[in-house]
Amino acid sequence: MSTALFISVFLIAACGLIYELIAGTLASYLLGDSVLQFSTVIGSYLFAMGIGSYLSRFIGGGLVARFISIELMVGLVGGFSSSILFLAFAYTESFRFCLYASVLAIGTLVGLEIPLLMRILKDKIQFRDLVANVLTFDYLGALGASLLFPLLLVPRLGLIRSALLFGLLNAGVALWSTFLFAAEIRRPVAQRLGCAAVILALLAGFSAAERINTMAEESLYADDIVLTRSTRYQRIVLTRWKDDLRLFLNSHLQFSSRDEYRYHEALVHPGLATLPGARRVLVLGGGDGLAVREILRYPSVEQITLVDLDAEMTTLFRDHALLSRLNAGSLKDKRVHVVNADAFVWLDTTTEQFDFVVVDFPDPTNFSLVRP
């Protein structure tokens, strides 16, 4: 039984951190300035957890039933949090209110979980071992969530499905608890029916996740959406109106195909035209290949090294028919070598030398994009 309980602690911790990461990431996507968004979301979440821990002292009898109810509420609120926030941003003017209301609600409920569970177990496990094991599995769950979130959940499931998946885990812990503590629950069948209802609601949300995401994004963008992609680093959206393609990264416009040539010609030609013998050119950023397209107009250029963080971005602009046509197939050219790495880190390690360097980073909407 103790092993099962500590696995529950692991899952509870993972779920709590995932909801926090989703709120911070979603706020960064929609509002920009990731440093500010993550700082305020994390601070608010920890503050709410403290409130929840304090409020746990006022919960009296029926601890197991209360714990199960709290798990179900965390599963519902946390599981649907990203769906609600996407829709709030798209259809209302109260996104920030909804963001911090959900963060405070989830944080308060998560803050109640561990104190209640420890009180439930205090007569079953020696206090010293109880504290050590609960905190150990709590921290391990947080570690697991922090690794899964950027490496697997965001690129594979996206924010809406990730939240719903961990909502299902919370509901699963609640259902599991009705069997672990069956002797301490007055109406276990009713509790299990409640768990089943929450699980069904979350499964319905999971099946409708793509439609929810599409609804939200269609209201955000004036033109038809022709492509969406979530990567480890950003949300990529491509829209089209007649012959105009527009690329948005994390809801921020990057270019319009009708006039992007003005920017990229001005970025490349004034400098490169003064170096008629330039053979080796470095492009930092510019994963869309549009700056590379302009550089390839110079017959003297023998090699272009493009360093861009997001591999999915460069692959998309190399292989997608519309985008490859826009950059004239520049990323397929034999003279172009693509390196998917952080440009700042790569510059510190490379020993290569170049005749000309182009810096084509996104607009500096946060500190991480303007660091020296």
KARALIN-V867176 format. One record per residue. N is the residue number from 1. RES is the residue in one letter. OMEGA is omega in radians with two decimals (999 if undefined). D_LAST is the distance of its C-alpha to the last C-alpha in whole Angstrom. Layout:
# KARALIN-V867176
<<N/RES/OMEGA/D_LAST> <N/RES/OMEGA/D_LAST>>
This chain:
# KARALIN-V867176
<<1/M/-3.10/53> <2/S/3.12/51> <3/T/3.13/49> <4/A/-3.13/49> <5/L/-3.13/48> <6/F/3.00/45> <7/I/3.08/44> <8/S/3.10/44> <9/V/3.12/42> <10/F/-3.12/39> <11/L/3.12/39> <12/I/-3.13/39> <13/A/3.14/36> <14/A/-3.14/35> <15/C/-3.11/36> <16/G/-3.13/34> <17/L/3.13/31> <18/I/3.13/31> <19/Y/3.12/32> <20/E/-3.13/29> <21/L/3.13/27> <22/I/3.13/28> <23/A/3.14/28> <24/G/-3.13/24> <25/T/-3.13/24> <26/L/3.09/26> <27/A/3.10/25> <28/S/3.12/21> <29/Y/-2.96/23> <30/L/-3.07/25> <31/L/-3.07/23> <32/G/3.14/20> <33/D/-3.05/17> <34/S/-3.14/17> <35/V/3.13/16> <36/L/-3.07/19> <37/Q/-3.12/21> <38/F/-3.14/21> <39/S/-3.10/21> <40/T/3.13/24> <41/V/-3.14/26> <42/I/3.12/26> <43/G/3.13/27> <44/S/-3.13/30> <45/Y/3.13/31> <46/L/3.07/31> <47/F/3.14/33> <48/A/3.08/35> <49/M/3.08/36> <50/G/3.08/37> <51/I/3.14/39> <52/G/3.11/41> <53/S/3.12/42> <54/Y/-3.10/43> <55/L/-3.11/45> <56/S/-3.12/47> <57/R/-3.10/49> <58/F/3.10/51> <59/I/-3.06/52> <60/G/-3.06/55> <61/G/-3.13/57> <62/G/-3.03/57> <63/L/-3.11/53> <64/V/3.12/53> <65/A/3.10/54> <66/R/3.13/51> <67/F/3.14/49> <68/I/3.12/50> <69/S/3.13/50> <70/I/3.10/46> <71/E/3.13/45> <72/L/3.11/46> <73/M/3.08/45> <74/V/3.14/41> <75/G/-3.14/42> <76/L/-3.08/43> <77/V/3.14/40> <78/G/-3.10/37> <79/G/-3.12/39> <80/F/-3.05/39> <81/S/-3.09/36> <82/S/3.09/33> <83/S/-3.12/36> <84/I/-3.10/37> <85/L/3.07/34> <86/F/-3.12/33> <87/L/3.11/36> <88/A/3.13/36> <89/F/-3.07/33> <90/A/-2.94/35> <91/Y/-3.10/38> <92/T/3.07/38> <93/E/-3.02/36> <94/S/-3.09/35> <95/F/-3.10/33> <96/R/3.10/31> <97/F/-3.14/34> <98/C/3.13/35> <99/L/-3.05/32> <100/Y/3.03/32> <101/A/3.13/36> <102/S/3.11/35> <103/V/-3.14/33> <104/L/3.14/35> <105/A/-3.13/38> <106/I/3.14/37> <107/G/3.13/35> <108/T/3.13/39> <109/L/3.11/41> <110/V/3.10/39> <111/G/3.10/39> <112/L/-2.96/43> <113/E/-3.01/43> <114/I/3.09/42> <115/P/3.12/45> <116/L/-3.14/47> <117/L/3.11/47> <118/M/3.09/47> <119/R/3.10/50> <120/I/-3.03/52> <121/L/-2.98/52> <122/K/3.13/53> <123/D/-3.10/56> <124/K/-3.09/55> <125/I/3.12/53> <126/Q/-2.98/53> <127/F/-3.12/50> <128/R/3.13/48> <129/D/-3.14/48> <130/L/-3.12/47> <131/V/-3.10/44> <132/A/-3.08/43> <133/N/-3.14/43> <134/V/-3.12/42> <135/L/3.11/39> <136/T/-3.13/38> <137/F/3.07/39> <138/D/3.14/37> <139/Y/3.10/34> <140/L/3.09/35> <141/G/3.10/35> <142/A/3.11/32> <143/L/3.14/30> <144/G/-3.14/32> <145/A/-3.10/31> <146/S/3.09/27> <147/L/-3.13/27> <148/L/-2.99/30> <149/F/-3.10/28> <150/P/-3.01/25> <151/L/-3.04/27> <152/L/-2.97/30> <153/L/-3.09/31> <154/V/-3.12/28> <155/P/-3.06/28> <156/R/-3.05/32> <157/L/-3.03/33> <158/G/-3.03/31> <159/L/-3.08/31> <160/I/-3.13/34> <161/R/3.12/36> <162/S/3.13/34> <163/A/-3.13/35> <164/L/3.10/39> <165/L/-3.12/39> <166/F/2.95/38> <167/G/3.07/40> <168/L/3.10/43> <169/L/3.07/42> <170/N/3.12/42> <171/A/3.08/46> <172/G/3.07/47> <173/V/3.11/46> <174/A/3.14/49> <175/L/3.11/51> <176/W/-3.10/51> <177/S/3.12/52> <178/T/3.08/55> <179/F/3.14/56> <180/L/-3.07/55> <181/F/-3.07/56> <182/A/-3.10/59> <183/A/-3.07/62> <184/E/-3.12/60> <185/I/-3.11/59> <186/R/-3.08/62> <187/R/-3.09/62> <188/P/-3.12/60> <189/V/3.11/61> <190/A/3.11/60> <191/Q/-3.12/56> <192/R/3.07/56> <193/L/3.07/57> <194/G/3.10/54> <195/C/3.14/52> <196/A/3.13/53> <197/A/3.12/52> <198/V/3.13/49> <199/I/3.11/48> <200/L/3.12/50> <201/A/3.14/48> <202/L/3.09/45> <203/L/3.08/46> <204/A/3.08/47> <205/G/-3.14/43> <206/F/-3.14/42> <207/S/-3.12/44> <208/A/-3.02/43> <209/A/-3.10/39> <210/E/3.11/39> <211/R/3.10/41> <212/I/-3.14/39> <213/N/3.13/36> <214/T/3.10/37> <215/M/-3.11/39> <216/A/-3.08/36> <217/E/3.11/34> <218/E/3.11/37> <219/S/-3.13/37> <220/L/-3.02/33> <221/Y/-3.07/33> <222/A/-3.06/35> <223/D/-3.14/36> <224/D/3.09/37> <225/I/-3.13/35> <226/V/-3.13/36> <227/L/2.99/33> <228/T/3.13/31> <229/R/3.02/29> <230/S/3.10/27> <231/T/3.11/25> <232/R/-2.98/23> <233/Y/-3.00/20> <234/Q/3.04/21> <235/R/-3.11/25> <236/I/3.09/26> <237/V/3.09/28> <238/L/3.12/30> <239/T/3.13/33> <240/R/2.97/35> <241/W/-3.01/37> <242/K/-3.11/40> <243/D/-3.09/38> <244/D/3.04/34> <245/L/3.11/32> <246/R/-3.14/29> <247/L/3.08/26> <248/F/3.01/25> <249/L/-3.09/22> <250/N/3.09/23> <251/S/3.14/25> <252/H/-3.13/22> <253/L/3.10/24> <254/Q/3.07/22> <255/F/2.94/24> <256/S/-3.06/28> <257/S/-3.13/30> <258/R/-3.08/32> <259/D/-3.09/29> <260/E/-3.11/26> <261/Y/-3.13/27> <262/R/3.14/27> <263/Y/-3.03/23> <264/H/3.04/23> <265/E/3.12/25> <266/A/-3.14/23> <267/L/-2.98/20> <268/V/-2.86/21> <269/H/-3.13/25> <270/P/-3.14/24> <271/G/-3.04/22> <272/L/3.12/24> <273/A/3.12/27> <274/T/-3.13/26> <275/L/-3.05/26> <276/P/-3.12/29> <277/G/-3.09/29> <278/A/-3.13/26> <279/R/-3.09/27> <280/R/-3.06/24> <281/V/3.09/21> <282/L/3.05/18> <283/V/3.10/17> <284/L/-2.98/14> <285/G/3.08/15> <286/G/-3.13/18> <287/G/3.10/20> <288/D/3.09/23> <289/G/-3.09/24> <290/L/3.04/24> <291/A/3.11/22> <292/V/3.09/23> <293/R/-3.13/27> <294/E/-3.13/26> <295/I/-3.10/25> <296/L/3.08/28> <297/R/-3.10/30> <298/Y/-3.08/30> <299/P/-3.12/33> <300/S/-3.09/31> <301/V/-3.11/28> <302/E/-3.11/29> <303/Q/3.05/26> <304/I/3.05/23> <305/T/3.13/21> <306/L/3.14/19> <307/V/-3.13/17> <308/D/-3.03/17> <309/L/-2.94/16> <310/D/-3.12/20> <311/A/-3.13/23> <312/E/3.11/25> <313/M/-3.11/23> <314/T/3.09/24> <315/T/3.14/27> <316/L/-3.11/28> <317/F/3.02/27> <318/R/-2.95/29> <319/D/-3.10/32> <320/H/-3.00/33> <321/A/-3.11/36> <322/L/-3.06/34> <323/L/3.09/31> <324/S/3.08/32> <325/R/-3.12/34> <326/L/3.13/31> <327/N/3.09/29> <328/A/3.12/32> <329/G/-3.03/32> <330/S/-3.08/29> <331/L/3.05/27> <332/K/-3.10/31> <333/D/-3.09/31> <334/K/-3.14/31> <335/R/-3.06/29> <336/V/3.08/26> <337/H/-3.09/25> <338/V/3.06/23> <339/V/3.10/20> <340/N/-3.08/20> <341/A/3.03/17> <342/D/-3.04/13> <343/A/-3.12/11> <344/F/3.12/8> <345/V/-3.11/11> <346/W/-3.14/14> <347/L/-3.14/12> <348/D/-3.04/12> <349/T/-3.07/16> <350/T/3.05/17> <351/T/-3.12/19> <352/E/3.09/20> <353/Q/-3.06/20> <354/F/3.12/20> <355/D/-3.05/21> <356/F/-3.11/19> <357/V/3.07/16> <358/V/3.09/16> <359/V/-3.06/13> <360/D/3.13/15> <361/F/3.06/13> <362/P/3.07/15> <363/D/-3.06/15> <364/P/-3.12/12> <365/T/3.09/15> <366/N/-3.03/13> <367/F/-3.05/10> <368/S/-3.13/9> <369/L/-3.11/9> <370/V/-3.14/6> <371/R/-3.09/4> <372/P/999/0>>
